[in-house]
Amino acid sequence: MIITFNMIPLTKPFFNRKEIEQVQKVLESGWVAGQGPVSNKFEKKLAKYVGTKYAITLSNCTAALHLSLLALGIKSGDEVLVADYTFPATGHSVMYCGAKPVFVDINPKTYNIEPSMIEQKITSKTKAIIPVHAFGQPAEMDAINELAEKHRLKVVEDAACALGAKYKNKYAGTISDVGCFSFHGRKGITTGEGGAIVTDDEELAEKIRKLSVFGMASAWKREKTDKLIIPKFTELGYNYKMSDILAAIGIAQLGKIEKIIKRKRLLARYYTDKLSEIELIESPFKSNMVTHVYQSYVTLLNKIIDRNKLIERLLKVGIQTQIGTYASHIQPLYRSKDKCFNSLKVFNRSLSLPIYYNLNEEQIDFVINNLKNELTKLK
């Protein structure tokens, strides 16, 4: 019996009445702009969940990375070490500060920055490191923090994909100076677009918050006093705040996060078991030191397989797949002279398979059977 489905998407958010109810409350309140009472509530819930003192919600994770670097003093002429295998937002955020991203190769098993390759890239201009917790698996933060302390560098965790993930029982994003999360539609929980910063540093948090609203006190903070406060603009800030509408969705989503993580980890185990029967494709490696949240389920194809053609062929049978992410050092914008051979190999061979809360085992079987067929044709 041949079972067919409508298009199986790469990802699909898990929404229900809870999001609608939360948004309706905001619409009825009349306060829909950024950094209002609901944003404040979301921030408190997020900080409590990961165990930090402060959280600042923002328009996206790129804004979070940018403001984190600015608040840490990164400026023109500085260099920032960046995990090479990442969406270019990571490198872009460095350039927004006028600094230079220097790309460091990865461990081809974990897809994360390789600590043993960091020190050789450090110069007198190096001021910070941005490890990326690829696809929800935290990087080796002990080794990274040790190197950062040795060379007096700041560490900004790009935890865009890793809310809820843990490294040695510490939440990703909380293991360094500052952590940055994304709530984009492909992430574990989503507000459509959105991001956040978490930190235990009060001074850093206040600076970031001020930079996120044009360099002034937030409108909600001014709203809560009966005195007229006319803001003064003493530094160049940005309009990076999250609206209360999106924060309302975030509150509903955060209430489901453990349920979503549990489900995706079960689906990942099912995938891994099924993929063990197929040649020419490797399931993702998971370190024993981490709790992986599988924002994406990213496999590696044998080098003899035309990955791009495979993606196109799977789409024709109703399965949406995608590359993993990018080898940053080869992107023309950066004009980089860095060599990151592992990252380039993974970039060329990675294949991201559908994974989301409402995906079921029958659909995964359909994906697996079509993978078998197409790999046989392409080898």
C-alpha positions in Angstrom: 0.0 0.0 0.0 1.4 3.4 -1.0 0.7 6.2 1.5 0.8 9.8 0.2 0.5 13.1 2.1 0.0 16.7 1.3 3.3 18.6 1.4 5.3 17.8 4.5 6.9 21.1 5.4 10.3 21.5 6.9 8.8 23.0 10.0 5.5 24.2 11.4 4.8 26.2 14.5 2.6 24.6 17.3 -0.2 27.2 17.8 -3.6 26.7 19.4 -6.2 28.8 21.2 -3.7 29.9 23.8 -1.9 32.2 21.4 -5.2 33.7 20.2 -6.4 34.3 23.7 -3.2 36.1 24.7 -3.2 38.3 21.6 -6.8 39.2 22.1 -6.0 40.5 25.6 -3.3 42.7 24.2 -5.6 44.1 21.4 -8.3 44.8 24.0 -5.9 46.5 26.3 -5.0 49.1 23.7 -1.2 48.8 24.4 0.2 47.0 21.4 3.6 48.8 21.0 7.0 47.6 22.2 8.3 47.3 25.7 4.9 47.5 27.3 3.4 45.4 30.2 3.1 42.2 28.2 6.7 42.5 26.9 7.8 43.0 30.5 5.8 39.9 31.6 7.4 37.8 28.8 10.8 39.0 29.8 10.3 38.0 33.4 9.0 34.5 32.4 11.9 34.0 30.1 14.5 35.1 32.7 12.9 32.7 35.2 12.9 29.8 32.7 16.6 30.0 31.9 17.6 31.2 35.4 19.1 34.6 34.6 18.4 37.9 36.4 17.5 39.8 33.3 16.0 39.3 29.9 15.3 41.9 27.2 12.9 41.1 24.3 13.8 42.4 20.9 12.7 42.5 17.3 14.9 39.6 16.3 18.1 37.7 17.2 20.2 39.7 14.8 19.3 42.8 16.9 20.2 40.8 20.0 23.6 40.0 18.7 24.2 43.6 17.5 23.2 45.2 20.8 25.2 42.6 22.9 28.4 43.4 21.0 27.8 47.2 21.2 27.1 47.0 24.9 30.3 45.0 25.5 32.2 47.8 23.7 32.9 46.2 20.3 33.8 49.0 17.9 35.5 49.8 14.6 38.9 48.1 14.3 38.1 45.3 16.7 38.0 41.6 15.6 35.4 39.1 16.8 35.8 35.3 16.4 32.7 33.7 14.9 31.8 30.1 14.5 31.9 29.7 10.7 29.0 27.4 10.2 26.1 29.7 10.9 23.4 31.9 9.3 25.2 35.1 8.2 23.3 37.2 10.8 26.1 36.2 13.2 28.9 37.7 11.1 26.7 40.6 10.0 26.1 41.7 13.7 29.9 42.1 14.0 30.1 44.3 10.9 27.2 46.4 12.2 29.6 47.5 15.0 32.3 48.3 12.4 34.3 45.4 13.6 35.7 42.4 11.6 34.3 38.9 11.9 37.1 36.3 11.9 35.7 32.8 11.2 36.8 29.7 13.1 36.2 26.2 11.8 33.9 23.7 13.4 33.9 20.2 14.7 32.3 18.3 11.8 30.4 16.0 14.2 28.7 18.6 16.4 28.6 21.4 13.7 29.9 23.7 16.5 33.0 25.9 16.8 36.1 23.7 17.5 37.8 25.0 20.6 41.2 23.8 19.6 41.1 26.1 16.5 40.2 29.2 18.4 43.5 30.3 19.8 45.3 30.4 16.5 42.9 33.1 15.3 43.4 35.4 18.3 45.3 38.6 17.7 45.8 41.8 19.6 42.6 43.1 17.9 40.4 40.2 19.1 37.9 41.3 21.7 35.2 38.7 21.7 34.0 35.2 20.7 30.6 34.2 19.4 30.1 30.4 19.7 26.9 29.3 17.9 24.8 26.5 19.4 24.1 24.8 16.0 20.6 23.5 15.5 20.0 23.3 19.3 23.1 21.5 20.4 25.3 23.6 22.7 28.9 24.2 21.9 31.8 23.2 24.3 31.4 26.2 26.6 33.9 25.2 29.3 36.8 25.2 26.8 35.5 28.3 25.1 35.2 30.2 28.4 38.6 29.1 29.5 40.2 30.5 26.4 38.2 33.7 26.7 39.3 34.2 30.3 42.9 33.5 29.3 42.9 36.1 26.6 40.5 38.5 28.3 37.8 38.2 25.7 34.0 38.6 26.0 31.7 35.7 25.0 28.4 36.2 23.3 26.4 33.0 22.9 24.5 32.8 19.7 21.7 30.6 21.1 19.3 31.5 18.4 18.3 27.8 17.9 18.9 26.6 21.4 16.3 27.9 23.9 15.8 25.1 26.4 19.0 23.3 25.4 21.5 22.5 28.2 25.3 22.1 28.5 26.2 20.2 31.6 22.8 21.2 33.1 23.3 24.9 32.4 20.9 26.5 29.9 22.3 27.6 26.6 22.6 31.4 26.6 23.4 31.6 30.3 27.0 30.2 30.3 28.8 33.4 29.4 28.5 37.2 29.4 25.3 37.3 27.4 23.1 35.0 25.4 20.9 35.7 22.4 17.8 33.8 21.3 15.6 33.8 18.3 11.8 33.4 18.0 11.7 33.2 14.2 9.2 30.9 12.7 11.6 28.0 12.4 12.7 28.1 16.0 11.6 25.8 18.8 9.1 28.4 20.0 8.1 31.3 17.8 6.6 34.8 17.8 6.8 34.9 14.0 9.8 37.3 14.3 11.5 38.2 17.5 14.5 37.7 19.7 15.8 38.2 23.3 19.0 38.8 25.3 19.6 37.2 28.7 22.3 38.2 31.2 23.1 38.4 34.9 24.9 41.7 34.5 22.6 44.6 35.6 24.7 47.3 34.0 24.9 45.4 30.7 21.1 44.8 30.7 20.3 48.4 31.3 22.6 49.5 28.5 21.1 47.0 26.1 17.6 48.0 27.0 18.3 51.7 26.4 20.0 51.0 23.1 17.0 49.0 22.0 14.7 52.1 22.2 16.7 54.9 20.5 18.9 55.4 23.5 16.1 56.6 25.8 13.9 55.2 28.6 11.1 52.9 27.4 7.7 54.4 26.8 6.1 52.0 29.3 8.6 53.1 32.0 7.5 56.7 31.3 3.9 55.7 31.3 4.0 54.5 34.9 4.8 57.9 36.4 2.5 60.9 36.7 5.3 63.3 36.0 6.2 64.6 32.5 9.4 63.0 31.4 10.9 64.4 28.1 13.6 62.0 27.0 17.1 63.1 26.2 19.0 61.3 23.5 22.6 61.0 24.6 23.8 58.1 22.4 22.8 56.4 19.2 20.2 53.8 19.9 18.0 51.6 17.7 14.4 50.7 17.2 14.8 47.1 18.1 12.0 46.5 20.6 9.5 43.7 20.5 5.8 44.6 20.3 3.4 43.5 23.0 1.4 41.5 20.4 4.4 39.3 19.7 5.3 39.1 23.4 1.8 37.7 24.0 2.4 34.9 21.5 5.8 34.4 23.2 4.1 33.9 26.6 1.8 31.2 25.2 4.6 29.5 23.4 7.0 29.6 26.4 4.3 27.7 28.3 4.6 24.9 25.8 8.4 24.7 25.4 9.1 21.6 27.5 6.3 19.8 25.7 7.7 20.8 22.3 11.2 19.8 23.3 10.1 16.4 24.5 8.2 15.7 21.4 11.0 16.8 19.0 13.6 14.7 20.9 11.3 11.6 20.5 10.9 12.4 16.7 14.7 12.8 16.5 15.3 9.4 18.0 12.8 7.8 15.6 14.6 9.5 12.7 18.0 8.3 13.9 16.8 4.7 14.3 15.3 4.7 10.8 18.3 6.4 9.1 20.6 3.7 10.5 19.1 1.4 7.8 20.1 3.7 4.9 23.5 4.0 3.3 24.9 7.4 2.1 23.4 9.5 4.9 24.4 10.1 8.5 22.1 11.1 11.3 23.2 14.1 13.5 25.7 13.4 16.3 24.7 14.2 19.9 27.2 14.9 22.6 26.7 13.2 26.0 27.4 16.6 27.7 24.3 18.3 26.3 20.6 18.3 26.0 19.9 18.7 22.3 16.6 20.4 21.4 16.7 19.7 17.7 15.5 23.0 16.4 16.5 21.3 13.1 17.3 17.7 12.3 20.4 18.1 10.1 22.0 15.0 8.5 25.1 14.6 6.4 25.1 13.1 2.9 27.9 11.0 1.3 30.0 13.2 -0.9 28.9 11.3 -4.0 25.3 12.5 -3.6 24.2 15.8 -5.3 22.5 17.3 -2.3 20.8 20.1 -4.2 19.3 17.7 -6.7 18.1 15.6 -3.8 16.3 18.5 -2.3 14.6 19.2 -5.6 13.5 15.6 -6.1 12.1 15.3 -2.6 10.1 18.4 -3.1 8.4 16.9 -6.2 7.1 14.0 -4.0 5.8 16.4 -1.3 8.7 16.6 1.1 10.3 20.0 1.9 14.0 19.7 2.9 16.7 22.3 3.0 20.5 22.8 3.5 21.7 23.0 7.1 23.1 26.5 7.2 26.0 28.5 5.7 29.8 28.3 5.6 30.2 32.0 6.4 33.8 32.4 5.2 32.9 31.8 1.5 30.2 34.5 1.5 31.3 37.3 -0.8 30.3 40.1 1.6 33.0 39.2 4.1 35.9 39.0 1.7 37.4 36.5 4.2 40.8 34.9 3.9 39.9 32.3 6.6 40.0 28.7 5.7 37.4 26.5 7.4 37.5 23.1 5.6 35.1 21.3 8.0 32.5 24.0 7.8 32.7 24.0 4.0 32.3 20.2 3.9 29.3 20.3 6.1 27.8 23.2 4.2 28.0 21.2 0.9 26.7 17.9 2.3 24.1 18.9 5.0 20.4 18.1 4.5 17.8 19.3 7.0 14.8 17.0 7.3 11.3 18.0 8.4 10.8 18.1 12.2 8.1 19.8 14.2 5.7 19.2 17.0 2.8 17.8 14.9 4.9 15.6 12.7 4.1 11.9 13.2 5.9 8.7 12.7 3.9 7.7 9.6 5.0 10.9 8.0 8.6 10.2 9.0 8.3 6.8 7.4 7.2 8.5 4.2 10.2 10.7 4.3 12.6 7.8 5.0 11.1 5.7 2.2 11.5 8.5 -0.3 15.0 9.2 0.9 15.9 5.6 0.2 14.4 5.7 -3.3 16.0 9.0 -4.3 19.4 8.1 -2.8 19.4 4.9 -4.8 18.7 6.8 -8.0 21.4 9.5 -7.3 24.3 7.3 -6.2 
